[in-house]
Amino acid sequence: MGGNDWVKFVADFNLGAGALVVFDTSKRTAEAYMAHLGFAHLANDGDPDEDIVADEDEVGEGAGVEVFNIESDENDDHEEADARELVYTHGCVLSDAEGSLLDVVLSNNDGYIGSSFIHRLTTTNIRKKTMKIPRKVDEQLNLPLVDVARICLGAGESMNVAYHTDCDGRMVFTNQWGVFATQNNLHKGDAIVSNFKPRNGGGMNIICGVHILRTPAV
């Protein structure tokens, strides 16, 4: 592995000795991204209610990492030139099973626009009833600063969720997000992917589709 793409990746992230880079070779085009592990509560004295990865309020600006395609030396006739970008919350690394479910979700575009946002739910998302979408994703949607969106779990029934744009540029779902999380049995530690698509009619601008990357209990 080398060449200009790798040199640019190293320079963009200021990589040095000891940096952790995750390589995903499960797809036709290999991908690499920085794993900013941010274990803010690693020393939690065994308290299962403590967050292991840093909360989205703690990571500050840039609460997502870009995924870079690492080009192979050979041409791949099946490569999709317009593959949608994935944005991860800092510290969010999926298991093999979660990654497989993510591939299934992404295989069905269903009119989605912009980046897909991959996140592992935290105490803030569940107990404090708040969900934040990174600025990078929000900017692609070109939405009003304050409005109401429709949000649904998979192909299920959707509900209205008010949002506003925070001072750091992130899209923030508040109280109604907590209702949505409770009604759909979302739990701290669940990995989810959120996708957005335009809404036709009804006076609303966007639909947020949420998928849980969790195998149903037998």
MARPAMAR-368836 format. One record per atom (N, C-alpha, C, CB): y, z, x; residue in one letter. Coordinates in steps of 0.1 Angstrom, whole numbers, plus 5000, padded with zeros to 4 digits. Each point is the difference from the previous one (the first is absolute). Glycine has a CB too. Layout:
<bamars>
YZXa;...
</bamars>
This chain:
<bamars>
498850005009m;501250004991m;501250005009m;498850124981m;502249805016g;501249995008g;500949904994g;498850075020g;502149874989g;500949904995g;501350064995g;498149854995g;502750065000n;501450044996n;500050104988n;500849785008n;498250204982d;499950084989d;499850155004d;499149814986d;500050215023w;499750135005w;501150065008w;497649955000w;503149975008v;501150055008v;501150044990v;499449855019v;500950074970k;501050044991k;499650134992k;500649764997k;498150255000f;499650134993f;500250125009f;498349874987f;501450125025v;500250115010v;501550035001v;497949945013v;502949964988a;501450025002a;500750064987a;500049815017a;499650134972d;500650054987d;499850154998d;499749774990d;499150285013f;499650144997f;500250085013f;498449924982f;502150025029n;500250085012n;498750085004n;502450024994n;496549915006l;498750065003l;499950045014l;499049874982l;500350245020g;499850055014g;498650075000g;502450035004g;497350035008a;498750065001a;499850114990a;500049955025a;498850054968g;499750104990g;500349964986g;500450165018g;500349734980a;500449964987a;498749964992a;502349925008a;497750114979l;498849974992l;500349874992l;499350254999l;499949655003v;500249874992v;498749984993v;501649905016v;498450074971v;498949984991v;499849854999v;500350224987v;498549735016f;499649864999f;499149984988f;500349965025f;500049954966d;499249984988d;499449865002d;501450154985d;497349845018t;499449875002t;499049964989t;500250045024t;500050034964s;499149974989s;500449874993s;499750254997s;501549705005k;500449884993k;500049885010k;501550144985k;498749745009r;500049885008r;501050005012r;499249884980r;502050185017t;501050025010t;500250145003t;501249804992t;498550245021a;500150145004a;501450054998a;498249965017a;501950174980e;501350064998e;500150125009e;500249914976e;501150125028a;500250125008a;501250074995a;499049905020a;501050244979y;501250074996y;500050145007y;500049884978y;501250175024m;500150135006m;499650114991m;501949915014m;497450184990a;499650124992a;500850115004a;497649924997a;503550104996h;500950125003h;499450124992h;502149855003h;497150235004l;499250094994l;500850124994l;498149935015l;503050114991g;500950104994g;499250114993g;501649824997g;497550255011f;499350114993f;500950134999f;497849915009f;503150084982a;501050114999a;499450134997a;501649834992a;497350185001h;499450134996h;498550015005h;501550004979h;498349955033l;498750005006l;499550155001l;500449785012l;500550304993a;499650145002a;500350074987a;500550005025a;498549994965n;500350064987n;499250124997n;500649774993n;498850285018d;499250134998d;498949994990d;502050125007d;497549754991g;498949994991g;500349994985g;498750115017g;502649894980d;500450004986d;499849864995d;501750185004d;497449804986p;499749874995p;501249944992p;497650064999p;503450024997d;501149954992d;501149945009d;499550174983d;500449855031e;501049955009e;499749855002e;500350225011e;500849704990d;499949865003d;499649985014d;501749954983d;497449965020i;499649965013i;500949905006i;497650064995i;502749834998v;500949905005v;501450044995v;498249825000v;502850135008a;501450034997a;500449954986a;500549995024a;500250094968d;500549964987d;501049895002d;499650234991d;500549684999e;501049895001e;501450055001e;498549874987e;501950265009d;501350055002d;500250045014d;500050084976d;498949945032e;500250055013e;500049895010e;498850204993e;500749685004v;500049895010v;501349935000v;497649974996v;503350054995g;501449945001g;499949854997g;500750185016g;500349754990e;500249864998e;498849925006e;502550035001e;497249864992g;498949925005g;498750064996g;501449925019g;498450124968a;498850074996a;498949904998a;501350184990a;498549735019g;498949904999g;499949935013g;500449974976g;498549975028v;499849935012v;499649854996v;499450215013v;501149704995e;499749864998e;498649975006e;502549945000e;496849974993v;498849955006v;500249875006v;498750124982v;500949865030f;500249885007f;498749925002f;501950105012f;498149774985n;498849925003n;500049975014n;500149904977n;498750125029i;499849965014i;499249875000i;500050255008i;500749654996e;499449864999e;498949995011e;502249914991e;496750025005s;498949975009s;500449875007s;498350114985s;500949865026d;500349885007d;499549874993d;499850145021d;499449884969e;499449894992e;500749994987e;497850025012e;502449854983n;500649984987n;499050044989n;501449825009n;499150254981d;499150044989d;500549924987d;499650235010d;499649674986d;500449924989d;500150084987d;498949815011d;500550314988h;500050074988h;501250105000h;497549974998h;503250045012e;501150115001e;501049974989e;499650035025e;500950074968e;501049984990e;501450035007e;498450074982e;502449825018a;501350015007a;500950104993a;499749765008a;500250254979d;500950094992d;499450134997d;501149804991d;498050255017a;499450134997a;501050114998a;498049935013a;501950154977r;501050104997r;499950125010r;499949944976r;501350115028e;500150105009e;499550144994e;501949875012e;497550214997l;499650134996l;500950105006l;497649934997l;502950174995v;500950115005v;499250134998v;502249874996v;497650205015y;499350134999y;501050125002y;497949895008y;501850224985t;500750125003t;499650055014t;500150064975t;500849995032h;499650065013h;498850094999h;502449985008h;496650005001g;498950095000g;498949964991g;501550175006g;498749734985c;499049964990c;499049905007c;501650044981c;497250015022v;498949925005v;498850004990v;500750055024v;498949844971l;499049994990l;498650015006l;501549864986l;497550205007s;498650005003s;499549864998s;499750244994s;499149735011d;499349874998d;499949974985d;498850035022d;500850074970a;499849984986a;501449964993a;498050165000a;503049925004e;501349974994e;500649875004e;500450245001e;499349725012g;500449875004g;499449884993g;500350105022g;498449924974s;499249904993s;500649994986s;498050055013s;502450064981l;500650004986l;501449945001l;498750204993l;502049825018l;501349945001l;499949855001l;500850205012l;498249754995d;499749855001d;499849944986d;499050035023d;500350054968v;499749954987v;501349994992v;497650105001v;503250015000v;501350004992v;500949885005v;499850254997v;500349735016l;500949905005l;499549864998l;500650165017l;498049824980s;499549874997s;500549954986s;498050055014s;502550044978n;500549954987n;501550025000n;497950074988n;502849825015n;501550005001n;500750044987n;499849835019n;499850114970d;500550034987d;501550004999d;498050144997d;502649765010g;501449994999g;500950105008g;499549904978g;499950185031y;500750105007y;501049935010y;498150164997y;503049915006i;501049955009i;500250115011i;501149854982i;499550115029g;500350095010g;498850065007g;502150054988g;498150065019s;498950075007s;499250094991s;501449995021s;497450044983s;499150104994s;500350135008s;498249834993s;501950285000f;500350135006f;498750094999f;502549984994f;497050065018i;498850085000i;500450145004i;498549805006i;501050304987h;500550145001h;498950104996h;502349924995h;497750195012r;499050114996r;500850114993r;498449945020r;501350094968l;500850094992l;500050145006l;499449884980l;501850185019t;500350135006t;500350104990t;500949895020t;499450244984t;500450104991t;501349974993t;498950165014t;502049774993t;501349964993t;499749904989t;501250035022t;497949884980n;499749904989n;499350074988n;499749835018n;499550274984i;499350064989i;500750124994i;497949925010i;502450184998r;500650124995r;501549994997r;498250135012r;502549804997k;501449984998k;500449884992k;500350125022k;498749804974k;500249894991k;501049905005k;499450154981k;500449815031t;500949915006t;499349895008t;501850185001t;498549704998m;499449895008m;501149915006m;497950014985m;502049965028k;501149925006k;499349875006k;501450215005k;499349684992i;499649875005i;500949975012i;499249924977i;500350045034p;500849975012p;501149904998p;498050055014p;503149974993r;501149904999r;499649865003r;501550185007r;497649805002k;499649865003k;499449934988k;499550075024k;499750014968v;499449944988v;501149984989v;497850115006v;503050004992d;501149994990d;500949895002d;499850254998d;500649725014e;501049905003e;499549864996e;500850145019e;497949844982q;499449874996q;500049984985q;498550015020q;501650094973l;500049994985l;501449974994l;498050165000l;503049875007n;501449974996n;500350064986n;499949795014n;499850344984l;500150074987l;501450074999l;497550024999l;502950014988p;501150094999p;499850135006p;500649894979p;500550185025l;499850135007l;499450114991l;502049945014l;498350054973v;499450094990v;499549924988v;501650195007v;497249844989d;499449924989d;498750074996d;501149785008d;498250154983v;498750044996v;498949895003v;501150144981v;497849905024a;498949915003a;498850034991a;500849975024a;498349934974r;498750024994r;499150035011r;500549854980r;498650255019i;499050035010i;498750024993i;501750115015i;497249844992c;498750004994c;499050025011c;500749854981c;498150215015l;498950025009l;499149884998l;500250264999l;499649665011g;499249884999g;500449914988g;498150135010g;501049844981a;500349924988a;500250084988a;498749815010a;501550324992g;500150104989g;501449994993g;498450155012g;501749944978e;501350004993e;501150055008e;498750054980e;502549885019s;501150045008s;501050094993s;499849785011s;501050294997m;501050094994m;501349985007m;498250174994m;502949885000n;501349995006n;500250115010n;500949904979n;499650075033v;500350095010v;501449975005v;497650045006v;503350064993a;501449985005a;500050015016a;501050094978a;499949845028y;500150015014y;501549995004y;497649895003y;502650155010h;501449985006h;499849965014h;501150164984h;499949795022t;499949975015t;500750115007t;500049754996t;499250315013d;500650125008d;501049955010d;497850124997d;502949975009c;501049975010c;499449935013c;501350204992c;497449825010d;499349945012d;499449864996d;499550235009d;500849734979g;499549874996g;498649994993g;501449925018g;498050204981r;498750004994r;500150014985r;499050115020r;500049834973m;499950004985m;499350134996m;500049744999m;500550344992v;499550134997v;499650014986v;501450105018v;497349924979f;499550034987f;500050164999f;498649784998f;501950274991t;500050154999t;499250054988t;502350005010t;498250074980n;499250084991n;498949924993n;502050144997n;498449734998q;499049934993q;498849965009q;501849914985q;498550085028w;498949975009w;498950125000w;501649875015w;498950254983g;499150114999g;499149994988g;501650145012g;499049824977v;499249974987v;499049905003v;501950064985v;498549835021f;499049895003f;498950055009f;501949834998f;498450255012a;499050055009a;499050094993a;501649985019a;498950104972t;499150094993t;499149934990t;501850185002t;498849734991q;499349924990q;498949915006q;502050004986q;498249965026n;499049915007n;499250085011n;501549814995n;498550325004n;499150085009n;500249975014n;498450014981n;502849975024l;500349985014l;500050145007l;501449794995l;498150215017h;499950125008h;500649995014h;497950064987h;502550055018k;500550015014k;498849955009k;501650194995k;498749725014g;499049945009g;499549874996g;499450235005g;500849734982d;499649874996d;500849895007d;499450094977d;499949815028a;500749885005a;500349904989a;498950035023a;502349924976i;500449914990i;500749885006i;500250194983i;499849705010v;500849885003v;500949974988v;498249915017v;503050074986s;501049964989s;500549865002s;500750244998s;499249684992n;500549865000n;501049984989n;497849925010n;503149994992f;501149974990f;500049864996f;501350185010f;499049804977k;500249874995k;501150004989k;497649945005k;503149944994p;501150004990p;499550024986p;501249845014p;499650224977r;499650024986r;500849904992r;499550255004r;499849684987n;500749904992n;500350064986n;498749825012n;502650194985g;500450064988g;500050154999g;499149804990g;501450255000g;500050154998g;501150075006g;497649984999g;503349955008g;501250065006g;499750075013g;500950024978g;497949975028m;499650075012m;499849895011m;499050204988m;501249845024n;500049905011n;498650005007n;502450035002n;496950074998i;498850015010i;498950084993i;501549995020i;497349974984i;498750074997i;499450055013i;499649874979i;500150265022c;499350055012c;498550024996c;502150115008c;497049824999g;498650024998g;499450095010g;499949784989g;499550335008v;499450105009v;498549994999v;502050154998v;497449845014h;498550005000h;499650125009h;499849754997h;499250334998i;499450105009i;498949955008i;500650174983i;499549855030l;498949955009l;498950115001l;501749865013l;497750164976r;499050114998r;498849944992r;501850185002r;497049845003t;498849964993t;499850104988t;499049905022t;500850044966p;499750094989p;498850095002p;501049824985p;499250305010a;498950105000a;498849954992a;501750195004a;497149835002v;498849964993v;499650114989v;499249885021v;
</bamars>
